[in-house]
Amino acid sequence: MFSVRFAWHDNCWNGKICKSPEKNVYCIGNYSLLSPRIQRRIDLQLEKLCKNQAVPDVVKNEGYLPPCYWSINAQGEESFQIEDPHPFSDTKMWGEKFSANVPPLREILKSYSVFTWCFKISFERERTDQLYPHPEELEERVNEYLSELKKGESIVFFYSNYSNPVTGDKYQYLLLGAGLLKEVAKPNKYEIPADLLKEVRDKPKMKNFPELVWQFQISLDPESIIILPYQKYVEWIQEENGTDINEKWKKLEEVAIPIEEGNLIPHFKYVSMHIPHDKCIYLLYLIRKSLEKMKEHRLIDYEEIKKIESRLDRLLAVAWNVRGRFPGFPNVLRVLLKNDFKKEQIKKLIPEIETYIKNNFAGIENFLEIKTCDTSKLNPELKRAMDIILKRIDLVKFLSLFDFSVKQFERVIEIINRKVIGLDYIKKNPYLLLEKYQYDTEDKLTIDESDYGLSLYQIDIALIPDPMYTNWQAIYDAQSPERLRAVIASVLYNSAFHEGNSCLTRNEIVKHVENYPLYYINTVLKLDVNKLLEYEKQPIFKEGFIISETFGETEAVYQLRIVREIEKIIEDFHLVHVEKEV
């Protein structure tokens, strides 16, 4: 599962030049895709003359390759040749030498295909004396990144940076759609003459200047591609049809999918990034929520909506199947074994453990039901690892339900190991992890080494799967007061963080809960004000909130207790200083 950034295109990335190139200020915006390169290379006058023409025809007849070619062919039905000069060909310092001596990248961009790159892996992260990692290390990083992209299993999420007409004013990434990976090709290398390469590498911090092309091609299954019809909303807004302009923008905002969750945003920062299973599933439900709004608006053709829904259903089935019931198993092992084995040993051991379990127990699910097994005939390393796992099999089984990174499992196990908590306490109310979890954001080279925090949906997906796509049962009650407390705490936090409003009424709480993207859980919960009043009678539900009934019983105000405590500290501090001034 991974993200891919697109430059905004008014023709829905259909392999054609924009319908109105002169109006697409977003493609050449400062927050587009490879913005400086597009800004330098675009021939706007030529694109106006060739508007709405197929790119292969423009390449053949005009010798012009649109600089946004990385994303333009996502829905294109034809392949075409690209000839793309080295990026240094555009620079003042090196332009002349690279243009004269380095052949352009020549490659066939296939139909329903795009180019992308994870820029996070391209730069040196530890040393300050070099800009790039050693070429061999870069190739290792690329191979590791590409090894996670699985044909027929990996879902690709298309998105726009801030240069887009939908969420650009709010400086938010915009989810554009998704599709299933069909094929991935490794990047090529530029043919840089040895003397020119040496000249570049002799410059400060340039010792590891790469020959590797920073782009790889991915092909999509055309029958899986979803592109949300934002462009049709934008065109409708621009029409003079008697509808109030503010009402039009409101409808667009209702169907837009900005990337708002704090722990989702890092997966959309580097043009392309891996996305864990549960975040992928959550994004797909956000698309479903958007489609429900589109159906209400009745602006998009019914058949188009049905086609998108059918493809979304397929992607959800793939996502849940690839996730499985115990996605966290490998990362849990990485944490439990780290004190007894070196990192390279663990990397070798985990596939061995998974193979042993598959051959002897027919899968992880059966293995996690046992309490003991004979490990005496295993090789010494594998035996030692299996004995460690079996000793804490209850912990392994519970934590494997969750799709956390290695760093997050380390922190969760630290919480469980506290004397006043323990495994049984957390198993009784797993939503306590959201309250107990403390972290500093760690943005490492891989997502398994990183920690972007936990969100409610990550607990929900682990404990309450969608019965439409899974054959395992929920292990937690969607209507439990412990869960609803976590839901409302999440609502209040997001309201304070995103809207600057730390207080919400009961009716506002109910409305926010109804809008939770994991709709299949809401169909069980069926929360309304009267039901909320019943929950308020339970001490375990109320302990995280201050509920003030100043405005009458049905319009009581909720506030997170911790937020009120912070506000009180600020108020007292301000009062002391005011009194001193007086």
N, C-alpha and C positions, 0 to 999 in steps of 0.2 A: 504494500500500500504506500503510495507516495503522491506528492503534490507536483504540479507542473504549472509554471507561470505562463500566461498568454499576454501578448500585447492586444489592446482593445481593437476590435474589428467590427464594423457595422454590417458585415455580410456573414456573420456567425462562423468565421473560420472555415469557409466552404471552398477554399482553394481559388478564390477570385479576388481581384482588387476591390477595395471598398467601393460601395455605391456612391458615396460622397467623400472622396479623400480629403477635400479641402475643409470639411467640417469635422473630421476625426482628429481633433486636437489632442486626444488622449493617447493615441498610438505614439506620438512624438513627445508626449509629456515627460517630465523629469522623473516620474515614478511609473514608467512603463516596463518594458522588457528590453534590456540592453539599450537603455535610453540614449546615451551619447552616440552609440553606433547608428541607431536608427536616425537620429537627428542629423548626423553627418552625411549619411548615404541616401536618404530619401530624395527622390526626384518628384516633387509634388505636381509639377506641371505635366510631366509624363503620365503620372497616375491619374490625373484628371482626364487626360485624353483617352486613357485605357480603363476608365472606371467600369467596374462590374465585369471585366473580361477575365477569363481563366488565366491563371498565372503561367501555365505551360505555354500558352499562346503569346503572352507578353514576353516571356524569356526567349522564345523562338523568333518572334518578329521584331522585337525592339532591343534584344540583348540586355534587358533590364530585369534584375532580380529584386523584388521588394525586400527591403532590409528587415521587415517583420516576418520573414519566411519561416522562422523557427516555429511559429504557431499557426500560420495561415492555412495549413493543409489538414487540420484536425478532422474536418469533414469533407476534404477535397477528394473527388473521385478519380483524379488522375495523378500519375507520378510525373516528376520533372527534374531536370538536371540543375544542380546548384553549382555555381562557381563563386566562392566567397573568399575575398582576400584576407590575409592574416590581419587581425585587429591592429597590429602595430603599423600597418600600411596607412592608417588614417592619422598617425601621430606626427607632430612637427619634428621630433627628434629622430625618429627612425623611418618615417614614411617613405622617403625616397629609396632607401636601401632595401626595405622589405618589399616594396612594390616592384622593384627591378629584379630582385634575386629570389624571392620566395613564391613559388607557384601557389595559386589560390587553392582552397579546399574544393575538391571536386567529388561530388557524391549525388546519388539519386535520392531525392526525397520522395518516399513512397506515398501512395494514396492513404488517406486516414492515418497520417503519421505526423509527428512533430519532433523537433529537436529540443533538448533541455540539458541542464547541467546543475549539479549540486556545488555551488560556489563555496560552500562551507569547507569542502575537502581540499580546495585549491591552494590555500594559503597556509603558511607556517604559523602555528598557534602557540608554540612554546618559546621559540627563539626570536629575539628582536633584531639580530644581525642579518637575517635573511627573510626575504619576502615570500619565497615559495619553499615547499618541502622538497627533499631530494627527489629527482625524477622516479627512482625506483619506489620510493615511499608513496609518491602520488599515484603510481600505477597500482600499488597494493590497495590504496584507499578506494580507487575507482573500481577495482575488481570486487572489493568487499561490498561497496555500495550496490553495484549491479547484481551481485549474487543474491540480494534480497528481493529482486524483481522477478516474480514468477509468472510465466505465461499461463493465462487462463485462470490465475488466482489473484494476482495483484490488481487492485483497483486504482486507477489514476484519477486524481482530483485536479480539475482545471481551475485556475483562479487568476484574478487580475490584481496587480498592485494598485496603489492609490490613484493612478491615472486611469480613471474610469468615470462614466457619467452617473453612476448609481450611488456609490459610497465614497467617492473621491473627496467630497467636501468635508467628510468626517475623518479622513485619513485612515480608512479601514480597508483591509483586503476584502475582495468580493469573490465568493465561490461561484463559479460559472457553470460547473457541471462535473460529469465523471464518465469513465469508460473502463472497459476491461483490457488489460495488456495482452496483446497478441504476439508481439515480438520485440526484442531489444537488441540493438547492435552496438558493439564496443566502439569507442572513439578512435579516429585515425590519428596520424601524426603529420605535422607540417614538414616539408622538405626544406629545412633551413641549412644553407651552406655552412660548413664547419668554421670558416673564418668569421662569418657574420655571427654565428652562435657564440663563438669565443669572445667576440667584441662585446656582445650584449652581456655575457656572463661575467666579464671583467669589471662591469660597473658595480657600485656599492649595492649590496643586498640582492644582487641578481645572479649569484653563483648557480642557483638551481633553476634558472629560467627554463620553462618547459617547452618541449617539442610537441607534446601531446595536445591535440585539439580539445578545447574545453567545450565539447558538445557531443552528445550521443543521441541517436535516433530511436524513438519508440514508435511502434505501430499499434493501432487500436483495433479491437474487434468492432467493425462498423455497426453491427446489430446491437451493440451494448452502449453506444455513445449517447449521453444525455447532455444537451446544451440548453440551459434555462433561457427562455425567450425574453430576456431583458430588452433586447433591441426593439422588439415589437412594442413594449411599454414605452420606450424612449420615443419611438416614432409617433405613438398615440399622444404622448404629452405635447409633441411639437405640432400636432394637428389643431386646427381651429374647429372644434366640434361642439361648442356650447358647454362643455364640462369645465367646471372651475379648475384652474391650474393647480391650486393647492390640493384639491381632491385627487387630481391625477398623481401628483407627487406622493401623496399619502398611500395610494394603491401600489405604486412602485416600491415604496419603503416596506410595505407589508409582504411583498414577495421576495424582496432582496435577502440574500444570506451573507451578511458581513461576518467575518471571522472575529468574534468578540471574546470568546472564552480565553482567559489568560494562558491556559496551558495548551491551547490550540495554536495560538499565534506563532510560536517558534517554528512550527512545521511549515510555515509559509514565508519564511524570511529569506531563504537562500536560493530562490528560483525553483529548485527541486529539493524535497526533503522526504525521508521516510515518515510514515504515519503509523502508529500502533493500531492493532485490530479494533479496539473499542472506540478510539477516536474516529476511525474510518466508519464504523457502524453509526456513531452519533451524527456524523456529517451526512450520511445517507438519509437519516430520519429528518434532518434539517431540510433536505431537498423535498422529502415527502410533505413536510409542513408547508413549504412554499407552494407546492402543487395544490394543496387544499385551498389556499387563498386564491390561487389563479382560477380554480373552478368557481369560487364565489364571485369573482369579478366578471367572469364570462367575456373576457377580451381575447382569449386564446382559443383557437379552433378546438372543438371537442376531440376530434381524432388525434390531434397533436398531443393533447394532454394524455389521452389513453395510451399513445405510443410511449411517451415518457414514463408513465406509470408502469407499463409492462416491463420496460428496461430497468427501471428502479427495482422492481420486484426481483428481477434476475440478479442484480448487483447485491441486494440484501441477502438473497439466498447464498450467493458465493461468499459474502463477507462473514456470515454466521458460520458457514461450513468450514471455512479456512480458520476461523477463530477457534472453533471447538469449545469444549467445556472447560479445559484446563490450559489456557494459553500461557499462564505464568510459570509453568513447570520448569523450563530451562533456566529462567532467570532466578527462580528460587534456589535451584541447585547451585548456580554460580555464587550465591551468597553463602549457602550452607557449607560449601566445600572450600571457600577461599582461605580459611585458616589452616587447612591441611594440604593443599595443593597449590602449585604455582599457576599463574594465569594460563600459560601455554598448556599445562597439563589438563586444566579444566576444559579448555577449548577442544582438546582431543578426547577427553573422557565423556562429555555430554552426548555426542553421537553414539558412543559405545553403550552408554546407559540406555539411551532410547532404543537402540537395536536389541539389547538384551531384554528390555521390557516387552517390545513388540514380539519377539520370538518366544518368550516364555509366558507372557500374560495376555497376549493378543491386544495390547494397548494400555495406555496410561490409566484409563478409567478403571480397568480391572485391577491393575497393580496398586492403585491408591486405596483399594478396599481391603488389602491384606494387612496383617499385623507383623508377620514374620515370613522369611523364606530362607532356604539354604543357599548360602553364598560361598561355601567352602571350596567349591571347584572353580571359582572364578580366579582370574589372574590377580596378583596382590593389589595392584592399584584399583582395579574395578571392585574388588571385594571390599577394600577399605572405604571407597566412596559409597557403595551400596549399604554398608553397615551404618554409615553416618546418616544416610537418608532414612533407613528403616527405624533408626533410633528416634527420629522426629517426624514420623510418617503422618501423624495427625496435623502437624503444622504445615507440612508439605501439601497435603490434600487441600486444606483450607485456603492457603495463600495461592495455590496454583489456579484457583478460580479467577484471580485478578490479573489484568493485563498491565502490570507495572514494570518500570525499568529496574535494573539491578540496584541503582542508587535508591529508588523508592522502596524496594523490598528491604534494603538494609535499614532504612528508617522505620518501616513498619515493624520489622522484627525487634528493633530497639524498643518500640512502644510496647509490644507484647511481652518483652522480657522484663518490663518494670514490675516490681513486686506487687504493687497495688492494682495491677491490671491483669495480665496473663491471657493465655489463649482463649480460655472458656469465656472470659468477660467480653472479649472482642467478638467471638463467634455468636454470642447472644445478641449483640448489637454492633454489627460491622460498621454502621454509619458513624460510630464514635471515631473511626479513623479520620474522618473529615475534621473533627473537632480537636483531636490530639496531634494531628500531623503538623509538624513545623519544619520549615526548610528554607534554605537560601537557593535561589535559582541557579542551577548549574547547566550551562550550555556547552557540553563536551562534543567531541568529534562525532560520536554515534548517539542515537537516542537512548540506547540501553545504558549508557554512562551518564546520561543527563537527568535532570529533575526539574520539571516545569510546574510541579504542584499537582494536587488531586482535585477532581471535580465530582459532583454528585453522580453524573451519568456513568462514571467509571465504576462506581459501587453498584449502581442499579443494573447495568448490563451484566455484571458478574453474578448477581444474586437473583435477578428476575429476567430471564431470557424471553425473547418474543416467541410464543408458542407456534406462530405461523412458520418459523424457519428452523426451529430446534426440536430435538427429541428428548431433551432433558428438562427436568422439572425445576420450577422456582424453589429456592431454599429459604426465601424470606417473604413475609407478607407485605404486599404493597400498601396495605391499609394500617400497618402498625404505627403507633404513636411515635416510636423512635425514628422510623423512616420519615414520617410527615414533618417531624421536628427538623430533620436534616434538609428536607425539601424547602421548607419555609425559611430556614437559615440561609440557604443558597439564594433564594429569591431576594431576601432583604440585603444580603451582601452585594449581589449584582445590582440592585437598585441604588444602593449607596455608592458603589464604585463607578457605575456607568452613567447614572442619572443624577447623582448628587443628592438623592432623596433617601434619608436614613429611616423614614417612617412610612408605613403603608397601612391602609385600612383593611378590615376583613375582606371587603368586596374586592379590593385591589389584589390582596393575597390570592383569593380564589381565582381571579382572572389570570394572574401570572402562572399559577399551578396548572390551569387549563391549557396554557400555551406551551407547556413542557413538551419538547419534541418527541420523547419516547411515548407516543400516544397509546400504545398497547398497555402501558402501566396505568395511564389515566383512566382507561375504560374500566379498570378494576377499582381504582380509588374513588371516582365519582364524587369529588369534593364540592360541597356548597357551603354557604354561611352556616346553616343549621348544623351540618356535620362538624364544621370547624368549632362551633360552640360546644359540642359534645367532647371534642378532643381537649378543649381548654379545661375541662374538669379533671384531667389526669395530670398529676404533678410532674411526671417524667416528660410530658410534652411541653409544659410551660417553662421549665427551668432555664432555658436559654434565652427567653424573651421577657421584655417588659410590655405588658398589654394594658393600655390605658383606655378606659371607657368614658373619657371626657365628652365624646361626641355622641353618646347614646350607645345602647347595647349592640346594635347591629353595625355601628360605624366606629367601633373601638380601633385604636391604632396599635400596630405591632412595631417593636423596635428591638434589634439585637441588644441583649444586655451588655455585651462587651463594647458595643458602639456607644451606648449611653454612658458607660463608665469613662470612655475616652472623652466624650463631649463634656462630662462633668469636670474632668481634670483641666480641660481647656478653659471652661467657664470660670473655675476657681482661680486659675492662673490669671486670667483677664481681670477678674474682680479685684484681686490683690493689687495689681498694677494700677488699676483705676483709683483705688483707695489711696495708694501712695501719692499719685498725682494730685488728688484732691487735698 
